[in-house]
C-alpha cells in the first residue's frame, strides 16, 4: 500500500515508530486471515478506492462474500442439498462445496432432520469449505467435527421424558399397567385370534 498511496502512507505513518506500531496492530487484527486473502483484499482496496484504506476496510474486504466466488448463500446451498435428486458428486451441483458440506453433515441429517437441527451443522461445514475456496486450499482435506449442541438436544429430551411420564400417569388412571403394556398387547392379540 505504501507504493500505491505514497503521500497518504507517509501522512498516516510519518515516523518509523508509527509504521512499526501500525504493523503490529494490523498483524494482530488480520492474523485470522491467510496472507493470500489479505493480499487479495489489499489489491481490491487499491483498485477500488481513492483514499488510503484503513484496517477496518481491509478486514471487511477479507471477509467471505459468497457471490464473489460463484457460491450460494448458506441457506440456498442447504436447500440445494436437501432437494438434490442424487447424493453423488456428479449430480450437477452449483459448486463442489455444496456437495462436500452435505456429505460432511451427513445425508441422513440433511434430508431427515428438521431444518433447525440440520442447518446449523450444514452451515458450519459449508462456511469452512467456502473459506477454503477463498484461501485456495484443498476442499477435500479432512474437516474437524463440531461438538454437538447438547443444550438444544437436552430440551428435546426433557420434553420427550415429560410426555412419556404424562402418558404413564394417564395409562395408570385407565387401569393399564405401563410396564406390562407389551405383554398385555400380546395376550389381547392371542385372545382375539381365537375368536
ROMARMAR-847652 format. One record per residue: residue in one letter; x, z, y of N, C-alpha, C, O in turn. Coordinates in steps of 0.02 Angstrom, whole numbers, plus 50000, padded with zeros to 5 digits. Layout:
// ROMARMAR-847652
A:X:Z:Y:X:Z:Y:X:Z:Y:X:Z:Y
...
// end
This chain:
// ROMARMAR-847652
X:50042:50000:49940:50000:50000:50000:50044:50000:50063:50023:49975:50115
X:50103:50028:50056:50148:50028:50113:50165:49957:50135:50169:49943:50195
X:50174:49912:50087:50189:49843:50104:50129:49806:50132:50137:49761:50173
X:50069:49824:50110:50008:49790:50133:49984:49815:50200:49955:49776:50239
X:49996:49878:50215:49975:49908:50278:50034:49943:50312:50032:50004:50320
X:50087:49908:50331:50148:49942:50353:50137:49987:50415:50160:50044:50415
X:50103:49962:50466:50094:50003:50526:50047:50062:50512:50061:50119:50533
X:49993:50049:50479:49945:50103:50463:49976:50154:50416:49963:50214:50422
X:50017:50132:50371:50050:50177:50324:50098:50224:50362:50099:50285:50350
X:50136:50196:50408:50183:50237:50447:50147:50285:50493:50170:50341:50505
X:50089:50264:50519:50050:50310:50561:50021:50367:50519:50019:50424:50541
X:49999:50351:50459:49970:50402:50415:50023:50450:50389:50010:50510:50382
X:50082:50424:50375:50136:50466:50347:50201:50453:50387:50245:50418:50364
X:50206:50483:50447:50263:50467:50490:50330:50494:50464:50382:50464:50478
X:50330:50548:50428:50393:50578:50405:50397:50577:50330:50347:50569:50295
X:50457:50584:50304:50468:50584:50232:50432:50642:50199:50407:50636:50144
X:50428:50699:50233:50392:50757:50205:50318:50742:50198:50285:50763:50150
X:50291:50706:50248:50219:50687:50245:50206:50642:50185:50156:50650:50150
X:50251:50595:50174:50244:50550:50117:50249:50588:50051:50209:50577:50005
X:50297:50634:50046:50306:50673:49985:50245:50716:49971:50222:50720:49914
X:50218:50748:50022:50159:50791:50013:50099:50748:49992:50061:50767:49948
X:50090:50690:50025:50034:50646:50008:50041:50620:49937:49991:50618:49900
X:50101:50602:49916:50111:50577:49848:50093:50631:49797:50064:50617:49745
X:50111:50693:49812:50095:50748:49767:50019:50758:49761:49993:50766:49706
X:49985:50756:49818:49911:50765:49818:49879:50706:49781:49834:50717:49740
X:49900:50645:49795:49872:50586:49763:49884:50588:49688:49840:50571:49649
X:49944:50608:49668:49961:50611:49598:49914:50660:49561:49889:50644:49508
X:49904:50719:49590:49860:50768:49559:49787:50743:49556:49753:50755:49506
X:49766:50709:49608:49697:50687:49612:49682:50626:49567:49626:50616:49545
X:49734:50586:49555:49723:50524:49516:49747:50529:49444:49745:50479:49407
X:49771:50588:49422:49801:50592:49356:49752:50580:49298:49774:50566:49242
X:49687:50584:49311:49639:50570:49258:49632:50495:49242:49605:50477:49191
X:49658:50453:49287:49653:50381:49278:49720:50353:49254:49773:50380:49269
X:49717:50298:49218:49777:50265:49194:49811:50228:49252:49777:50209:49300
X:49877:50218:49247:49911:50179:49300:49880:50110:49310:49876:50085:49366
X:49860:50079:49255:49829:50012:49260:49766:50014:49303:49755:49970:49345
X:49725:50066:49292:49663:50071:49331:49678:50086:49404:49645:50059:49448
X:49727:50127:49418:49746:50143:49487:49772:50080:49523:49754:50068:49580
X:49813:50041:49488:49839:49980:49519:49782:49930:49533:49781:49898:49585
X:49735:49924:49486:49678:49880:49496:49636:49903:49556:49614:49862:49597
X:49625:49968:49562:49587:49995:49618:49624:49983:49684:49593:49966:49735
X:49689:49993:49684:49729:49982:49744:49726:49909:49765:49719:49894:49825
X:49733:49864:49717:49729:49792:49733:49661:49775:49762:49656:49737:49810
X:49609:49803:49733:49541:49791:49758:49533:49817:49829:49502:49785:49872
X:49562:49876:49843:49559:49905:49910:49596:49861:49960:49573:49850:50016
X:49654:49836:49940:49694:49793:49984:49657:49727:49998:49657:49703:50054
X:49625:49700:49947:49589:49636:49954:49525:49642:49995:49504:49594:50026
X:49494:49701:49995:49427:49707:50024:49421:49752:50085:49365:49763:50108
X:49475:49776:50111:49468:49821:50169:49518:49803:50223:49573:49778:50210
X:49498:49815:50285:49543:49804:50341:49580:49868:50359:49630:49867:50395
X:49554:49924:50335:49582:49989:50352:49624:50016:50295:49615:49996:50237
X:49668:50061:50311:49709:50093:50260:49664:50136:50216:49631:50182:50242
X:49660:50123:50151:49615:50161:50109:49639:50233:50100:49699:50246:50095
X:49592:50279:50098:49612:50348:50086:49602:50365:50013:49580:50323:49973
X:49619:50425:49994:49616:50447:49925:49546:50440:49896:49538:50419:49839
X:49495:50458:49935:49426:50453:49911:49407:50380:49895:49372:50367:49846
X:49431:50333:49936:49418:50262:49923:49448:50240:49857:49416:50206:49817
X:49510:50260:49845:49545:50240:49784:49511:50273:49723:49501:50240:49672
X:49492:50337:49729:49458:50370:49673:49392:50334:49657:49375:50324:49599
X:49355:50316:49708:49291:50282:49698:49302:50214:49663:49263:50195:49619
X:49354:50179:49683:49368:50114:49653:49394:50121:49581:49389:50073:49542
X:49421:50179:49563:49445:50190:49495:49388:50205:49446:49397:50197:49386
X:49331:50226:49472:49276:50246:49427:49247:50185:49392:49249:50129:49417
X:49219:50198:49334:49191:50146:49292:49129:50116:49324:49083:50152:49344
X:49129:50051:49330:49070:50013:49352:49055:49963:49296:49093:49916:49284
X:49000:49974:49263:48984:49934:49203:48977:49860:49219:49005:49818:49183
X:48941:49844:49273:48926:49774:49287:48988:49732:49304:48988:49672:49294
X:49041:49763:49328:49102:49726:49345:49139:49700:49284:49182:49657:49290
X:49124:49726:49226:49161:49709:49166:49116:49678:49112:49136:49676:49054
X:49057:49655:49132:49012:49624:49084:48980:49673:49036:48958:49654:48982
X:48978:49736:49056:48949:49788:49014:48881:49808:49040:48867:49805:49100
X:48838:49828:48994:48772:49852:49014:48776:49925:49034:48823:49960:49016
X:48727:49947:49073:48720:50018:49088:48706:50054:49021:48680:50023:48975
X:48724:50118:49016:48716:50153:48951:48646:50150:48921:48639:50140:48861
X:48594:50159:48961:48526:50159:48933:48508:50090:48906:48477:50085:48853
X:48526:50037:48941:48513:49969:48917:48552:49956:48853:48526:49924:48806
X:48613:49979:48850:48653:49971:48789:48622:50009:48731:48621:49985:48674
X:48596:50069:48745:48563:50109:48693:48502:50072:48665:48492:50069:48604
X:48461:50043:48710:48403:50006:48687:48423:49945:48647:48390:49927:48598
X:48478:49912:48667:48502:49855:48628:48520:49877:48558:48504:49843:48509
X:48554:49934:48552:48573:49960:48486:48512:49979:48445:48509:49965:48385
X:48463:50010:48477:48402:50030:48441:48363:49970:48415:48334:49973:48361
X:48363:49916:48453:48322:49858:48435:48360:49802:48401:48331:49749:48388
X:48422:49813:48386:48462:49761:48352:48433:49747:48283:48420:49793:48245
X:48423:49683:48267:48393:49667:48202:48440:49683:48144:48417:49699:48088
X:48505:49679:48156:48554:49693:48103:48608:49740:48130:48622:49742:48189
X:48637:49777:48085:48688:49826:48103:48758:49799:48088:48801:49836:48064
X:48768:49736:48101:48833:49706:48087:48868:49686:48151:48836:49677:48203
X:48932:49680:48147:48973:49662:48205:48954:49592:48231:48961:49579:48291
X:48930:49549:48188:48916:49480:48206:48845:49469:48232:48823:49412:48236
X:48809:49521:48249:48739:49515:48268:48726:49493:48339:48669:49498:48363
X:48775:49467:48374:48763:49441:48441:48756:49495:48494:48710:49492:48535
X:48799:49544:48493:48796:49600:48541:48816:49575:48610:48855:49528:48616
X:48789:49606:48661:48808:49588:48729:48882:49604:48741:48915:49569:48780
X:48907:49655:48708:48978:49673:48711:48994:49712:48648:48952:49748:48622
X:49055:49706:48623:49076:49742:48563:49069:49817:48572:49058:49853:48523
X:49075:49842:48633:49069:49914:48646:49000:49941:48626:48996:49998:48604
X:48948:49901:48633:48881:49924:48614:48878:49935:48538:48855:49988:48515
X:48902:49887:48500:48903:49893:48427:48946:49953:48406:48925:49993:48364
X:49006:49959:48434:49050:50014:48414:49022:50082:48432:49029:50130:48394
X:48989:50087:48490:48958:50151:48510:48902:50169:48463:48895:50227:48444
X:48861:50120:48443:48807:50133:48396:48835:50153:48328:48810:50199:48296
X:48886:50117:48305:48916:50133:48241:48946:50203:48241:48939:50241:48193
X:48980:50220:48296:49011:50286:48301:48959:50342:48305:48968:50396:48278
X:48904:50328:48339:48849:50376:48345:48816:50386:48277:48795:50441:48260
X:48811:50332:48241:48778:50334:48175:48712:50297:48180:48669:50313:48222
X:48703:50248:48136:48642:50207:48140:48580:50248:48128:48528:50235:48159
X:48585:50297:48084:48525:50338:48071:48505:50376:48134:48446:50380:48151
X:48555:50403:48170:48539:50440:48231:48511:50393:48284:48461:50410:48316
X:48542:50335:48293:48520:50289:48345:48448:50266:48333:48407:50263:48379
X:48432:50251:48270:48366:50224:48255:48315:50276:48232:48255:50264:48235
X:48339:50333:48207:48293:50380:48177:48279:50443:48217:48228:50475:48207
X:48324:50461:48262:48315:50522:48301:48280:50505:48367:48284:50449:48391
X:48246:50554:48396:48215:50542:48462:48270:50527:48514:48327:50548:48507
X:48250:50490:48566:48297:50470:48618:48332:50530:48650:48392:50527:48664
X:48296:50585:48660:48326:50643:48693:48382:50673:48651:48426:50708:48678
X:48382:50661:48586:48436:50685:48543:48491:50633:48535:48550:50650:48540
X:48472:50571:48524:48522:50519:48508:48557:50491:48570:48616:50476:48568
X:48521:50484:48625:48550:50450:48683:48611:50486:48712:48661:50453:48727
X:48611:50552:48720:48672:50585:48746:48734:50572:48704:48789:50564:48730
X:48726:50570:48638:48782:50558:48594:48805:50485:48602:48865:50471:48608
X:48756:50439:48602:48773:50369:48611:48806:50358:48679:48856:50322:48683
X:48779:50388:48731:48806:50379:48799:48878:50401:48803:48920:50367:48833
X:48894:50458:48773:48963:50483:48773:49009:50433:48739:49062:50415:48766
X:48989:50410:48680:49030:50362:48643:49038:50296:48681:49092:50267:48683
X:48984:50273:48711:48985:50210:48748:49030:50215:48809:49068:50169:48823
X:49026:50271:48845:49068:50278:48904:49142:50283:48886:49185:50257:48922
X:49158:50315:48830:49227:50316:48807:49251:50245:48794:49306:50226:48814
X:49210:50205:48760:49228:50136:48745:49233:50093:48808:49277:50051:48813
X:49187:50104:48855:49189:50065:48917:49252:50082:48957:49282:50038:48988
X:49272:50145:48957:49335:50163:48990:49394:50131:48956:49443:50113:48988
X:49391:50124:48890:49444:50089:48854:49447:50016:48875:49501:49987:48883
X:49389:49985:48884:49387:49915:48908:49422:49911:48975:49464:49867:48986
X:49404:49957:49020:49433:49957:49087:49508:49968:49087:49544:49940:49128
X:49531:50009:49040:49602:50026:49037:49642:49978:48993:49702:49985:48985
X:49607:49929:48963:49641:49881:48920:49665:49910:48855:49713:49886:48825
X:49631:49961:48831:49651:49995:48769:49614:49965:48709:49567:49925:48717
X:49636:49984:48650:49606:49961:48588:49537:49994:48579:49532:50055:48575
X:49485:49953:48577:49417:49980:48569:49407:50012:48501:49365:50057:48494
X:49443:49990:48451:49430:50013:48384:49474:50072:48362:49475:50090:48304
X:49511:50100:48410:49551:50160:48394:49503:50217:48378:49446:50218:48402
X:49526:50265:48338:49484:50322:48320:49459:50358:48382:49494:50363:48433
X:49398:50383:48376:49367:50419:48431:49356:50491:48410:49332:50505:48355
X:49374:50537:48454:49365:50608:48439:49290:50623:48441:49255:50604:48487
X:49267:50658:48391:49197:50677:48387:49181:50731:48438:49221:50776:48450
X:49121:50727:48466:49099:50778:48513:49072:50838:48474:49049:50831:48417
X:49075:50896:48505:49045:50954:48474:48970:50950:48482:48945:50927:48534
X:48933:50971:48432:48861:50968:48434:48834:51018:48484:48859:51074:48488
X:48782:50999:48521:48750:51044:48568:48701:51087:48529:48645:51067:48515
X:48723:51147:48512:48682:51190:48470:48626:51224:48510:48578:51248:48479
X:48630:51226:48575:48576:51258:48614:48511:51220:48607:48459:51250:48598
X:48514:51153:48610:48453:51113:48602:48429:51117:48530:48368:51122:48518
X:48474:51116:48483:48456:51119:48413:48426:51187:48397:48377:51191:48360
X:48453:51241:48425:48427:51308:48410:48357:51317:48438:48317:51353:48408
X:48341:51286:48495:48273:51290:48521:48224:51258:48473:48170:51283:48460
X:48245:51201:48446:48204:51166:48397:48196:51208:48334:48141:51214:48306
X:48251:51238:48311:48248:51281:48251:48203:51341:48262:48165:51360:48218
X:48207:51371:48322:48164:51429:48337:48091:51410:48337:48048:51447:48312
X:48075:51352:48365:48006:51329:48365:47981:51317:48294:47925:51334:48277
X:48025:51287:48252:48007:51274:48182:47995:51340:48145:47947:51346:48107
X:48038:51389:48156:48030:51454:48123:47966:51488:48145:47931:51518:48104
X:47950:51484:48210:47888:51515:48235:47827:51481:48204:47778:51515:48186
X:47829:51415:48198:47772:51378:48167:47764:51398:48094:47707:51407:48072
X:47819:51403:48057:47815:51423:47986:47788:51494:47979:47749:51509:47934
X:47810:51538:48024:47786:51607:48022:47711:51611:48036:47674:51647:48002
X:47689:51573:48086:47616:51571:48101:47577:51542:48043:47522:51566:48028
X:47604:51492:48010:47570:51462:47953:47564:51511:47895:47512:51513:47862
X:47615:51551:47883:47612:51600:47829:47561:51654:47844:47525:51677:47799
X:47557:51675:47908:47506:51726:47927:47436:51697:47915:47393:51732:47888
X:47425:51635:47935:47360:51603:47925:47343:51596:47851:47286:51606:47831
X:47393:51577:47810:47381:51571:47738:47362:51638:47707:47316:51641:47666
X:47396:51691:47727:47380:51758:47701:47309:51778:47721:47273:51808:47682
X:47290:51762:47783:47223:51778:47807:47169:51742:47767:47113:51766:47761
X:47186:51684:47739:47139:51645:47699:47144:51660:47625:47110:51628:47584
X:47185:51710:47607:47191:51730:47538:47239:51688:47497:47236:51688:47435
X:47284:51654:47530:47332:51612:47495:47400:51647:47498:47421:51670:47551
X:47433:51651:47441:47500:51681:47439:47551:51627:47457:47561:51581:47418
X:47584:51633:47516:47631:51581:47537:47689:51572:47488:47714:51517:47480
X:47711:51626:47457:47768:51621:47411:47750:51585:47347:47793:51555:47315
X:47686:51588:47328:47665:51558:47265:47626:51493:47277:47588:51472:47234
X:47635:51463:47333:47598:51403:47351:47608:51346:47302:47559:51315:47283
X:47668:51332:47283:47682:51277:47237:47651:51291:47168:47622:51247:47136
X:47659:51353:47145:47631:51371:47080:47555:51366:47081:47524:51343:47033
X:47524:51388:47136:47451:51384:47142:47429:51311:47143:47378:51294:47113
X:47466:51269:47178:47450:51198:47181:47452:51167:47111:47406:51130:47092
X:47505:51181:47074:47511:51153:47006:47456:51178:46960:47430:51141:46919
X:47439:51243:46966:47385:51271:46925:47318:51237:46941:47280:51220:46896
X:47304:51228:47005:47242:51196:47026:47241:51123:47002:47189:51099:46979
X:47296:51089:47006:47301:51019:46983:47287:51015:46908:47253:50969:46885
X:47313:51064:46871:47303:51066:46799:47230:51076:46782:47202:51044:46738
X:47198:51123:46819:47127:51137:46807:47083:51076:46823:47035:51061:46788
X:47100:51040:46877:47061:50982:46898:47069:50924:46849:47023:50884:46838
X:47128:50919:46820:47140:50863:46773:47103:50873:46708:47091:50824:46672
X:47084:50935:46690:47047:50948:46628:46974:50927:46634:46942:50912:46584
X:46951:50924:46692:46879:50907:46701:46865:50837:46689:46808:50816:46694
// end
